[in-house]
Amino acid sequence: MQITILGGAGFLGARLAARLAQAGHLGDRAITGLTLFDLALPKAPQGAAFPIRCLAGDIADPTSVAAAIPQGTGLVVHLAAVVSAAAEADFDLGLRVNLHGTLAVLAACRALRTPPRVVFTSSVASFGGGQDVVLADDARQLPGNSYGAQKAMGELLLQDASRRGMLDAVSLRLPTVIVRPGRPNKAASSFVSSILREPLLGLQTSLPVPESFGVWICSPNRAIDWFLHAAAMDTGPLGIDRGINPPGLRVTAGQMLAALEAVGGPAARALVRAEPDAAIAAIVGGWPAEFAATRARRLGFSQQEDVETLLRAFIAEDLAATKAERGL
């Protein structure tokens, strides 16, 4: 099968491409080709037994997106997005990338002779509710930020296109993914990785929310597992509802810091200082900190591991590369 990853130069896109290159198949189907598309030219992973195309282009340009999703494409993984704080700061940019980009993906998929599976990365930011709720699978999406609203719009577009037989979508409302390698980004939730990653690099960092603040998280490896499961699963049981709340993990900032101390020692914990940030707190404070995720478990999505386990995985898999990238 032919696969396209939109956002293939990003952290999760590159990791997914590497996993596919290593496996050589998706479920019981051999991979015959992979296209990686992003604003910056992606790098092809090593060791693939199939051809890989790397394309640079604008996700909101229908012509560029159509070139990335040629006839014969059986799977499209749509990761391309402007992240939360950036979408909140620039409304027009968020609409262009997160909404019009998804419209361009829909148009390209409609042009295919055989409707493809589309795995769409939505977000917990598409919900409201705040710290004190555990959201059920049928909870209403009431985003309190532009990024979440744009993700919810994308979900509805792809759900309706699935109903009409234009494509076969699964929308994964990802938790906050930690620990991200590299550098802090413009996501409002970037601090959730920073308070773990920066101390392991020997760098000071700030905590903009109280230690009691709860967040719904997942690891990079678990997110990739969910993408692969969504790509190969039987979507018949989903019916018209194509949105999935994967089984993440609720932790508080204080619990994350305790895990950091257990893995990295007291010196690592001491590098995190409290610096309240009202702007960040206003965005992330409305996000729900826990989901029931009953439907996802029933559909075979795997459970998130604990924080110490994901920290040790970051150290083993990503710490050295992150140090090299940042010149440390």
N, C-alpha and C positions, 0 to 999 in steps of 0.2 A: 504494500500500500504506500501511497505518496502522502507525506505529512508536511504541513506548514506550521511553523511557530512564529507568530507575530509578537514582536518584543524579544527576538532571539538573541540580542546582544545584552539583555538585562541579566540580572543575577539568577532569577528562576528559569528564564528561557535558556540560558547557557547550560545550566545544570540539567534541565530536562533533555536538551540536545545530547549532552554527554551520556546520559543514562540510555537514551535510545540508540546511540552509536555503539555503546557497549553491548546492549541486548541483541540488536539486529532484528527484533520482531516486536510486535505489540499484540499481546494475547497469543492467538494461534496464527497470526498473519505476519508474514515476512515484510519488513520495510524495504521498499524498492527505491526510495528517494526522499530527501529531506530538504526543505527550503527554510532558511532562517532570514527573517526580515526585521529591520529596525531602522530608526533614524540614523544611527551610526552603523557602519558596516559590521555585521557580526563576524566572529571567528568560528571556523568550522572545527568541531571536536575531532580529536585524533582517533584512528582505529576503526572507523566505520567501514562496513563491507558494502556500502551503497553510496551513490553519488550525493553530494551535499552542495546546494546553491546558497550563496550568501548575497543578500540584496540590501541596499540602503534606500530608504524612501520614506515618504510621509504617510502615516496611517490614515490621514484624512483625505488623501488623494486617491480617488477610485481607480485611476489608471495604474498607479503603483501597486495598490493592493491586489488588483486583478492579476497583475504580472506575478505576484507572489503566491497566488492560489490558482494554478493552471488546471486545465482539464485532467481528470484522473486523481485529483486530490481527495483522499478519503477522510482525512482528519485535519482540522484547523484548531490550534490552541491559541486563543486570543489573550495575550498578556499585555499588549501595548496599552499604556495609560499615562496620564499625568496624575501624580500622587496627591494625597489629601490636602496638605497645606498649600501646595502650588495651585491646585484647582480652586481652593478657597481664596487665594490672593489674586488670581487672574481668572475671572468667570468666563471670559471669551475663550481663553486657551483651554480651559477644562471642557467646555462644550465642544470645541473643535476636535480635540483628541478623543475624549471619552465618549461623546455622543456621535459626532459625525464620523469619527473613525470606525465605530461599530456599524454605522449605516453603510460605510464603504465595504466592510467585511460582509455584511448581509447581501449587498449587491453582487459581490464577487462570488459568493456561494450560490446565489440564485442562478448564475450563469453556467454553473456546472451541470453536466448531463445527469450525474448521479448526486443526490443531496449528500453532503458530507456530515460527519459528526463534528460539532463545534463545542469545544470546552472553553467556556468563558470565565475569566477570573473576575468575580464580583467581590464584595467585601462586607465585613461586619459593619462598616461605616454606613451601609444602606439602611441600617436600623437605628432607632432611638431607644430610649428606655433608661439609659444610665446605669449606675453602679448596683442598684438594688433589685434587678430583675434577673430571672432565668427565662429566656425566651423560648417558647414552644416552637415546633416546626411550622405551625400555621400562623405565627405572629405577623402582624402587618408591618410592612416596611415604611417607616416614617423617619427618613434621614434628617439630621440637623445640620448638614453641611453639603456643599455643592458637589463634592466628589461622590458622596454616598447617593445623592439624587441622580447623578449621571450614571452611576453603576446600576441603580434600580431601573432607570430608563432602558439601559442596554438589556437587562434581564427581560423586561416586558417585550421588547422588540424581538429578541431571539425566541422567547416562548411562543409568541404569535406566529413567527416564521416556522417554528417546529409544528405547530398545529396545522399550518397550511401545507406542510410537506416540502418546504423549501430547503430545510436543513434539519439536523437532529441535535438539539442543543442540550448541554448540561452546564448549568451556571453554579460555580463553586464560590460561596461567600467566605473567602479566606479569612481566618484569624490574622492577627499581627504576626508576621513571620520573623522569628529570631533563632539564632543570632545571624544577622546578615554580615557577610565579610565585606572588606573594602572600607569605604568611608561613610559617614553619616549622609543621609539624603534629605530631601525636602518634605518627606512625609511627616505629618504631625506626630506619628507614633515612632519616629526614628529613635527617640530616646530609649525605647524599650530594648533595642539592640545595643545602643551606646553604653548604657549602664553596665552591660556585661562585657562587650567587646573592648572598649577603651581601657578599662583596668587590666585586662589580660594582655594588652599591648604596653602596659606601663604608663598609660596616659590618664590624666584627670578628666572627669566628665561631670555633668550636672544632672540632677533629678528634678524635673520641673513640676512634679505632682507629689502629693503626700505618699509615704510608704504604705499607707492603707489602700491606695488606689489599685483597683483590680483591673485586669486585662485578660482577654481571650487570646491565647497564643497557639502557634504551632511551629515546629521546626522546619527548616528547608527540606530535609529528607522526607518528612511526613507529607509536606505539600506536594512533592514530586510523586510520591506514592498515590496521593489522591488524584492528581492529574491523570496518571496512567490508568487508574481504576475507572475514572469517569470516561476516559477515551475508549475503553474496551467493554464497558458494562452493557447489559441489556437495559435499554431505556423504556421498554414497554411498561414496567411497573410505575414509572414516573407519571404517566398520564399527561395531563396538560401542565402540571406543575413541574417546571424544570429547574427550580432553585433548590440547592442543597446546602444545609448548614453542617459542614464537616465537624467531626468530634475532636475539637481542640481541647485546651486545658485552661481553666481559670486559675490565675495566680495573682498575688499582689506584688507591688514593687518591693515591699519588704521581704517577701518570700524569695524573689529573684536575687536580692542582695545576699540573703542567707545562703542560697545555693552558690553564689559567686564566692563567698567566703569559704564554703566547704571545699570548693574545687581549687580556687586560686589563693586562698589564705587571707588572713586579716589585712595584709598590706594591699591586696587588690580591693577589698571592700573599702578601705580608707580613701581610695582615690575617687569615690563618688561623693559629691557634696550636694546638699539640698539648695536649690535655687528656683523658687516658685516662678512659673511663667504663666501669666493669666491667659495669654493668647493660645498657647498649647492646651492648657487645661480646658478652655472653652470648647475646643474642637473635640478632644478625646473624651472629655467628661460626659458627653452625651451618648457615647458608644456603649452598647451593652457589654457587660463583663462575663456573661455566661449564657450558653445555649443548651437546651436539652439534647439536641442532636440525635434523637431517637431514630428518626427516619434514616439518617446516614449510616448508623450502625447496622440497621436492618438490611440496608442495601450493600453492606460489605465494606464500607470505608473504615480503615484501620484507626485505632485510638492513638492519640498523641502521647509520647513518652514524657517523663518528668523532666524538670528543669536541669537537674544535675546531669542527667543522661545527655540532653541536647548540648549542654556546655562542653562536656567531654568530647562529643562528636565535633563541635566547632574547633576545639583545640587540635584534634587529630586530623581533621580534613581541611581546615581553612585558615588556621592561625598563621602558619608559616607564609602562605601566599599573601595574606593581608599585611603582614609585616613587610614583605618584599615590596608590595605595591606602594606602601606608604613610606618606604625608605627607613624603616625602623630596625 
